[in-house]
Amino acid sequence: MTERPKKVVILGGGFGGTYTFKHLHKHFHKDKAVELKLVSDRNYFLFTPLLHEAATGGVLPHQVVEPLRKVLSCCLNDFYLARAKRVNTKRQTVYTSRGAIKYDFLVIALGSQPNFRRTRGAGQNAFTLKSLEDAQKLKRHFIRTFEEADKTKDKSARRRLLSFVIVGGGPTGVEIAAEMSEFFRRTMRLRHVHADAVNIFLVQRQKELLPQFSRFIREVSRANLDKLDVKVFLGASVVSISGNKVKLDNGEQLESSTAIWVGGVKPVGLRFDRSLAMAKSGKIVVNKYLQVEGHRNIFALGDVASFVDGKSGEEAPALAQVAVRQAPVVAENIKQLIKGGRLGQYQYKNQGYLLSLGKWMGVGEIFGFSVKGWWVWWIYRTVYLSKLLSWQKRVYVALDWTVNLFSPRDTSDV
């Protein structure tokens, strides 16, 4: 009798899950002894680093997604368009919205979701920027808000309409603030009579913008936001958000009809039949091989995994680049467990950071060097272009960016 195939089940179609599948495919292509199964609640891969540009007309929304069956078509025989609900580790079974799936090896890469930190009204009244739908909804809201402001005669009502509050001074908050300023003041002002009345506020509960980055990046980013006329509140937490007001803990009240929450994330939840080792952040604790503590055949990576570097004692940050670098380690270790061999260790190494601060301005650290300027912005775009999964999308996005160098951004509310 032939031995039944080993079943490898991957939960999540984001950076961690998709790249793990791609590396596993390299190892087990045409190997009938292994079955790869992917579970995702959407049938496309979303390039999240470009969501802020999709929300501000920099790229068309459909350019930042690619169908999973297209980019993983070769061995994607078992794709489940479903939501993972719980895992029974004794029975080695994942229970999803489409039924139960058995596994021999499980990879958890479900990503993250907004963390509103129990802020009153945030979940009901704030926009988020974690999905394609979020970006489309936000862009539509921007355009319709300007249309409404054009027809509003009451100055206080118009001022409230054209005031935008961004909650969170991390990379997403800084980049969306810069893109909004470019979008409003360079494109919308060509078509709307009151565009000059725009106010953009960025609220950061910590005393520094981008606290995880170097002082150089923080200072350059703050100076550039000042040039873009973004008003920054540091050391201030949002107490509540309503349909027309954002209250801060310092007593400040910002009159605004638009609040955008990018103030932190938390892992997407998944229930288990037994308790797992969890970090304070809510992430699943993994060892140096990216295995879940106490479970040799379960791996976690990306935003759901808490990996603490043995040398620095720091937790790997929730960034796409981390998930992309963890994926080949997970795939290789699953291969070793199936074929027999030594497991490889994941080592977190900061390869540098790049931030876009609006057209022709970028800042970052490359191989330990602090850099800024138009050429950094160009490198930023080149790097992200290379990370898109197919050559077709690279061409489309490059064309969008090239057109936008010489013309206003897209303002269709779709």
C-alpha positions in Angstrom: 0.0 0.0 0.0 1.2 3.4 -0.8 1.5 5.9 2.0 -1.1 8.7 1.9 0.1 12.1 0.9 1.2 14.6 3.5 -1.3 17.5 3.7 0.2 21.0 4.2 -2.5 23.5 5.0 -1.8 27.3 4.8 -4.1 29.7 6.4 -4.0 33.2 4.8 -3.4 34.5 1.3 -1.4 37.6 2.3 2.4 38.0 2.1 3.2 35.2 4.6 0.8 32.6 3.2 1.3 33.4 -0.5 5.1 33.4 -0.3 5.1 30.2 1.9 3.0 28.5 -0.8 5.4 29.7 -3.6 8.4 28.3 -1.7 6.6 25.0 -0.9 5.7 24.7 -4.6 9.4 24.9 -5.5 10.1 22.0 -3.1 7.1 19.8 -4.0 6.2 20.5 -7.6 4.8 17.3 -9.1 5.5 15.4 -5.9 2.4 13.3 -5.3 3.5 12.6 -1.8 2.6 16.1 -0.7 -0.7 18.1 -1.0 -0.7 21.8 -0.6 -3.9 23.5 0.5 -4.5 27.2 0.8 -7.4 28.8 2.8 -8.1 32.5 2.4 -11.2 34.6 2.8 -10.5 36.4 -0.5 -9.4 34.9 -3.8 -6.7 37.5 -4.5 -3.4 38.6 -3.2 -3.4 42.2 -2.0 -0.3 44.3 -2.2 -0.9 46.2 1.0 2.1 48.6 0.8 0.3 50.5 -2.0 -3.1 50.8 -0.4 -2.5 54.4 0.6 -1.8 55.2 -3.1 -5.0 53.4 -4.2 -6.9 55.5 -1.7 -5.6 58.7 -3.2 -5.7 58.1 -6.9 -2.0 57.3 -7.2 -2.7 53.8 -8.7 -6.0 52.3 -9.7 -7.4 49.9 -7.1 -7.4 46.8 -9.3 -3.6 47.3 -9.9 -2.8 46.3 -6.3 -4.5 42.9 -6.4 -3.7 39.7 -8.3 -6.0 36.6 -8.4 -4.5 33.8 -6.3 -5.4 31.1 -8.9 -3.4 33.1 -11.4 -0.2 33.7 -9.5 -0.3 30.2 -7.8 -2.1 28.3 -10.6 0.5 25.6 -11.2 -0.2 23.5 -8.0 -3.1 25.3 -6.5 -5.5 22.4 -6.8 -6.9 22.8 -3.3 -7.9 26.4 -2.7 -10.6 27.2 -0.2 -12.3 30.5 -0.4 -13.2 30.4 3.3 -12.6 31.9 6.7 -10.6 29.8 9.2 -12.4 29.7 12.5 -10.7 27.2 14.8 -8.1 24.5 15.0 -8.3 21.1 16.8 -4.6 20.2 17.3 -5.5 16.7 18.6 -7.4 15.8 15.5 -5.2 17.9 13.3 -8.2 19.6 11.8 -8.9 23.2 10.7 -12.6 24.2 10.9 -13.6 26.8 8.3 -16.7 28.5 7.0 -16.6 25.9 4.2 -16.1 22.8 6.4 -13.3 20.8 8.1 -9.8 20.3 6.5 -7.4 17.8 7.8 -3.7 18.6 8.0 -0.3 17.1 8.7 1.4 20.4 8.8 -0.3 23.7 9.4 0.9 27.2 8.5 -0.8 30.2 10.2 -0.4 33.4 8.3 -3.7 35.2 8.8 -2.3 38.7 9.1 -3.6 41.5 11.2 -6.7 43.7 11.7 -7.2 47.3 13.1 -6.8 47.6 16.8 -9.1 50.4 18.0 -7.8 50.1 21.6 -11.4 50.4 23.0 -11.6 54.0 21.7 -15.2 55.1 21.8 -16.9 55.3 18.4 -13.7 54.4 16.5 -15.1 51.1 15.1 -18.3 52.8 14.0 -17.1 56.1 12.7 -13.5 55.8 11.5 -12.2 54.6 8.2 -9.5 52.0 8.1 -6.9 51.0 5.5 -6.3 47.3 5.7 -8.2 46.0 2.6 -8.9 46.9 -1.0 -12.5 47.7 0.1 -11.1 50.1 2.7 -9.0 51.9 0.0 -11.9 52.1 -2.4 -14.3 53.3 0.3 -11.9 56.0 1.4 -11.2 57.3 -2.1 -14.9 57.5 -2.8 -15.5 59.3 0.4 -12.7 61.9 -0.4 -14.2 62.7 -3.8 -17.8 62.9 -2.6 -16.7 65.0 0.4 -15.2 67.6 -2.0 -18.3 67.6 -4.1 -20.5 68.2 -1.1 -18.2 71.0 0.2 -18.5 72.8 -3.2 -22.3 73.0 -2.6 -22.1 73.9 1.1 -22.5 77.6 1.8 -22.1 77.4 5.6 -18.4 78.0 6.3 -18.3 76.0 9.6 -19.9 73.0 7.9 -17.6 73.3 5.0 -14.5 73.5 7.3 -15.7 70.4 9.1 -16.1 68.6 5.8 -12.7 69.5 4.6 -10.9 68.6 7.8 -9.4 65.1 7.9 -8.0 63.4 11.0 -5.4 60.6 10.7 -5.0 58.6 13.9 -1.6 56.9 14.1 1.9 58.2 13.4 3.5 55.0 12.2 4.6 54.3 8.5 1.0 54.0 7.2 -0.1 57.2 9.0 2.8 59.3 7.7 2.5 58.0 4.1 -1.2 58.4 3.8 -0.9 61.9 5.3 1.6 62.9 2.6 -0.4 61.3 -0.2 -3.6 63.0 0.9 -1.8 66.4 0.9 -0.6 65.7 -2.6 -4.0 64.5 -3.8 -6.0 67.3 -2.2 -3.6 70.2 -3.0 -2.4 69.2 -6.4 -5.3 67.4 -8.0 -8.5 68.3 -6.2 -7.7 72.0 -6.2 -7.8 71.9 -10.0 -11.5 70.8 -9.9 -12.9 72.2 -6.6 -13.3 75.8 -5.6 -12.8 75.3 -1.9 -9.8 72.8 -2.0 -7.5 75.4 -0.4 -9.6 75.2 2.8 -8.4 71.7 3.5 -7.0 70.8 6.9 -5.1 67.5 7.5 -4.4 66.5 11.1 -2.2 63.6 12.2 -2.6 62.5 15.8 0.1 60.3 17.4 -0.2 59.0 21.0 3.6 58.7 21.4 5.9 61.6 21.6 7.6 60.9 18.3 6.4 60.0 14.8 7.7 56.7 13.6 9.1 55.7 17.0 10.5 52.3 15.6 12.7 54.2 13.1 15.9 56.2 13.5 16.0 59.8 14.6 17.0 60.8 11.0 13.9 59.3 9.5 11.7 60.8 12.2 13.1 64.3 11.8 13.0 64.2 8.0 9.4 62.9 8.0 8.2 65.5 10.4 9.9 68.3 8.5 8.3 67.1 5.2 4.8 66.8 6.8 5.2 70.4 7.9 6.0 71.4 4.3 2.9 69.6 3.2 0.9 71.6 5.7 -0.1 68.5 7.8 -0.7 69.5 11.4 0.8 67.0 13.8 -0.3 66.4 17.4 2.3 64.4 19.4 1.7 62.7 22.8 -2.0 62.9 22.3 -4.5 60.0 22.4 -7.9 59.9 20.8 -10.6 59.5 23.4 -13.6 59.3 21.1 -14.7 59.6 17.5 -18.1 60.7 16.3 -19.5 61.6 12.9 -18.3 65.2 13.2 -15.7 65.4 16.0 -12.5 63.8 17.2 -11.8 64.3 20.9 -8.2 64.1 22.3 -7.1 63.4 25.9 -5.4 66.8 26.1 -8.8 68.5 25.8 -8.5 69.3 22.1 -11.5 68.7 19.9 -11.0 68.5 16.2 -14.1 69.3 14.1 -14.0 66.8 11.3 -16.3 64.6 9.3 -13.5 62.2 8.4 -11.3 60.1 10.8 -8.9 57.5 9.4 -7.7 54.9 11.9 -4.2 53.6 11.3 -3.3 53.6 15.0 -2.1 50.0 15.4 -3.1 46.5 14.5 -3.7 43.2 16.3 -3.5 39.6 15.0 -6.5 38.1 13.3 -7.9 35.7 15.8 -8.1 31.9 15.6 -9.5 29.6 18.3 -7.6 26.5 19.4 -8.6 23.4 21.4 -5.8 24.1 23.9 -4.1 27.2 25.0 -1.0 28.3 23.1 1.9 30.5 24.3 0.8 34.0 23.6 2.8 37.3 23.7 1.3 40.5 25.3 0.7 41.7 21.8 -1.8 38.9 21.2 0.6 37.1 18.8 1.4 33.4 18.9 4.8 32.7 20.3 7.1 30.9 17.9 10.6 29.4 18.4 13.7 30.0 16.3 12.4 27.6 13.6 9.1 29.5 13.5 7.2 26.6 15.0 4.4 27.3 17.5 5.7 26.5 21.0 4.7 22.9 21.9 3.6 22.0 18.3 6.3 20.6 16.0 4.0 20.5 13.0 2.4 24.0 13.3 4.2 27.1 12.1 3.2 30.8 12.3 4.7 33.8 10.6 4.0 37.4 9.7 1.7 39.6 11.8 0.3 36.7 13.8 3.7 35.4 15.1 5.8 36.7 17.9 9.4 36.0 17.1 11.9 37.4 19.5 15.4 37.7 18.3 17.8 35.9 20.6 20.6 38.5 20.3 18.7 41.8 20.5 15.7 40.6 22.5 13.4 42.5 20.1 10.2 41.2 18.5 10.2 41.2 14.7 8.0 44.0 13.6 4.7 43.5 11.8 6.0 44.4 8.3 5.5 42.8 4.9 9.2 42.4 4.5 9.4 40.3 7.7 6.7 37.9 6.4 8.4 37.6 3.0 11.7 36.6 4.7 10.1 34.2 7.1 8.2 32.3 4.3 11.2 30.4 2.8 12.3 29.3 6.4 8.9 27.9 7.1 8.8 26.1 3.7 12.3 24.7 4.1 11.5 23.4 7.6 8.3 21.7 6.4 10.4 20.1 3.7 13.0 18.9 6.2 10.3 17.4 8.5 8.8 15.5 5.6 12.0 14.4 3.9 14.2 14.1 7.0 16.8 16.6 7.8 17.9 19.5 10.1 15.7 22.5 10.6 16.9 25.9 9.7 16.7 28.9 12.0 15.1 32.2 11.2 17.2 35.3 12.0 15.6 38.7 12.0 17.8 41.2 10.3 16.8 44.7 9.5 17.6 45.2 5.8 16.5 48.9 6.0 13.4 50.9 5.5 12.0 53.2 2.8 9.1 55.6 3.2 7.4 57.7 0.6 6.7 61.3 1.7 4.7 62.5 -1.3 5.9 63.0 -4.9 9.6 63.3 -5.3 10.4 62.8 -1.7 11.6 59.7 0.1 13.5 58.8 3.2 15.0 55.7 4.6 17.9 53.6 5.7 19.8 51.4 3.2 22.5 49.1 4.5 23.0 51.3 7.6 23.1 54.6 5.7 20.5 57.3 6.2 19.2 58.7 2.9 16.6 61.1 1.7 15.6 62.9 -1.5 14.0 62.4 -4.9 16.2 59.4 -5.8 15.2 57.6 -2.5 11.6 58.1 -3.6 12.5 56.6 -7.0 14.2 53.6 -5.3 11.2 53.1 -3.0 9.0 52.8 -6.1 11.4 50.5 -7.9 11.7 48.2 -4.9 7.9 47.9 -4.5 7.5 47.4 -8.2 9.8 44.4 -8.0 7.8 42.9 -5.2 4.6 42.7 -7.3 4.0 39.0 -8.2 3.5 39.2 -11.9 5.2 41.1 -14.7 1.8 42.3 -15.9 1.1 44.2 -12.7 4.6 45.7 -12.7 3.9 47.1 -16.1 0.4 48.4 -15.2 1.6 50.1 -12.0 4.7 51.5 -13.7 2.4 53.0 -16.3 0.1 54.5 -13.7 3.0 56.1 -11.9 4.5 57.4 -15.1 1.2 59.0 -16.2 0.8 60.6 -12.8 4.2 62.3 -13.1 2.7 64.5 -15.8 -1.0 64.6 -15.0 -3.5 64.8 -12.1 -4.4 61.7 -10.2 -7.5 59.7 -10.9 -10.7 61.2 -9.3 -13.3 58.7 -10.3 -15.3 57.5 -7.3 -15.1 53.8 -8.0 
